């Protein structure tokens, strides 16, 4: 097994399981406080890791506006939405709805970065969003537009937009040649600070749940979901390029739904299978350049389950 395959599998399996891990963060501790704990710890550990490797820690002054925007959108608002939606839906459905992020990235890239939108990409995005709606259709029909499913879908879609806005800030920082890892670390810390401020303004108490479920899920989300997966993905991105590394996002919802089926009792129907297939297929169409093929060992490794 090649090292690229290991990195690919690590990113997919970790990010596919973090949605379920969030379930154990919901309870005694306010979600905003849990998010603040998570990204404070993750940001500090990432800075320590960079210091041990003797890499630069402080980005240039011009980079801080984009770092602040990344913190606000990527590590504050988007995660507040993700945690809120996970309290209403099974983690697998939240993950699949989160796959619509790729569509919003394409649209925001057109609006904020001036990148053209190709018809194939627009078609793929439309198919993907339609697949997400099919997955939610049975529960929305049963509960009505005022039910938990419709509200959860609306919240995660809003979170997708916030995450996409954060991605635009990252793209601008990368265009300005801002080092990615220190910018990510400070973005996490900025997001943690803003989320803590949000919790304070809402009157939330900064409590801590010492139960094994809460502590272990916090450590897992921090060490693996916020650090190991990002480092694996960034390394893969540097080796095989953004287009190929982007296929991680296609497989994550499938892993999340499998975990949801095993541990949350998610019930599959023909409609949900069709919806998942369209969501995944739409993302494939969005991210695959015409005539592009996965190379060598990586192709062999990911063909059975995709991406």
Secondary structure, DSSP 4 states (H G I P E B T S, - for coil): --HHHHHHHHHHHHHHHHHHHHHTTSSSS-HHHHHHHHHHHHHHHHHHHHHHTT---S--GGGHHHHHHHHHIIIIIHHHHHHHHHTTS-HHHHHHHHTTHHHHHHHHHHHHH-PPPPHHHHHHHHHHHHHHHHHHHHHHHHH-TTSHHHHHHHHHHHHHHHHHHHHHHHHHHHHTT--HHHHHHHHHHHHHHHHHHHHHHTT-------SHHHHHHHHIIIIIIIIIHHHHHHHHHHHH-HHHHTTHHHHHHHHHHHHHHHHS-PPP-HHHHHHHHHHHHHHHHHHPPTT----HHHHHHHTTT--
